[in-house]
Amino acid sequence: MPPRLLAGRPAPAMAAEEGAGAGRASGGPVISQIATPRFVLRAVEAGDVDALLPAFCDPDAMRYWSRGPFDNRAQFAEWLLDASWGGRTWVAVPKAGGDPVARLVASEARPGVAEIGYLVLPGHARQGIGGECVAALVTHLFRAEGYSRVFADTDPRNTPSNRLLQRLGFTREAHLRSAMETHIGWCDTWLWGVLADEWRH
């Protein structure tokens, strides 16, 4: 089973997206920049590895992922910059400049249906970053790319992530018991979904 993305798991590859201001991450699919009031979501770059590494080595930040924290920089860089995983990766950087504050991903589960995942870096919690950036990504998937449904997969114990999705208007559609085995054992899954005609952001 593919690895959990914090709020979701990767799915099969989606078609490359074309558009003004688009960039290409490590030779992978074209990724459009997405603007929020405070941030720009852009394609991940090799220069982001060191800024993101502490979060992905942090046992608390990685608790609800299917894999444990990364052990070294080389291992993490290879994973982060891998363009063949089947989806697209953005990092959120402040418009005023500075290092990334979050990583977001989207993949196509089936035509018209996208799965998302996200991680706000430690030290940036409780600043509204997750809500602002996830809302912008979902809006982009619906309005610019024409998806009809967006969903996320969370661990029921991941309270901050579950609250974020609920605040954004996602509906908790399913509770799957012992749905996947991770580095902390067999875990339940909550599936959250929102439809294009329900989206109010």
ZIJOMO-V35735 format. One record per backbone hydrogen bond with DSSP energy under -0.5 kcal/mol. NH is the residue of the N-H (numbers start at 0). CO is the residue of the C=O. If there is no record, write none. Layout:
NH/CO
NH/CO
//
This chain:
4/7
6/4
9/2
16/29
21/18
22/30
24/28
25/23
27/24
30/22
32/20
33/40
35/38
39/92
40/33
41/39
41/90
43/88
47/44
48/45
51/47
52/48
53/49
54/51
55/51
56/52
56/53
57/54
58/56
61/57
62/59
64/61
69/55
75/71
76/72
77/73
78/74
79/75
80/76
81/78
82/80
84/81
87/105
89/103
90/41
91/101
92/39
92/90
93/98
94/37
96/93
100/91
101/91
102/118
103/89
104/116
105/87
106/114
107/11
107/85
108/106
108/112
109/112
112/109
113/148
114/106
115/150
116/104
118/102
120/100
123/120
126/123
131/127
132/128
133/129
134/130
135/131
136/132
137/133
138/134
139/135
140/136
141/137
142/138
143/139
144/139
145/141
146/140
147/111
148/111
149/193
150/113
151/191
152/6
153/189
157/154
158/156
161/157
162/158
163/159
164/160
165/161
166/162
167/163
168/164
168/165
169/164
170/192
172/170
172/190
173/190
175/188
176/174
178/175
178/186
179/186
181/179
181/184
184/181
186/179
188/175
189/153
190/173
191/151
191/189
192/170
193/149
195/147
197/194
198/194
198/195
//
